């Protein structure tokens, strides 16, 4: 049985993550940007169902459990690049919290796909491509740094009334 896409969207909005990794390849003269999305849960059957339904990789993270036996083992599911963007495209209509991050991530992946050969065949565009990707990375970091300021530690919903 497949998980309902609306359920997956809510689950991802609460427990998922979107990130852009950047790294320079040793011995090469370019920097790589790559999109990743993932979700962690202690309930293995749910994580396994996500992998079965959407693909990707599964990882068991027991580092906290090794340090303290009362901590539960966490299972991580992850997608990258085009698969990550396709997943975000499917869940985007129901996202609330991560909707701006999802839009930015899908935009970056489209840019990466569209300009995949430009680094090799149009090196004069490299600076422009890097500048665009750096701007997207900065915007993503700013979105993740956003926090809600609740006056006097009150409930934001009650305080707004």
ABEGO torsion letter per residue (X at the ends): XBBBAAAAAAAAAAABBBBBBBBBBBGBABBBBBBBBBBBBABAAAAAAAAAAAEEBBBBBAAAAAABAABBBBBBBBBBEAAAAAAAAAAAAABAAAAAAAAAAAAAAAAAAAAAAAAAABAAAAAAAAAAAAAAAAAAAAAAABBBBBBGGBBAAAAAX
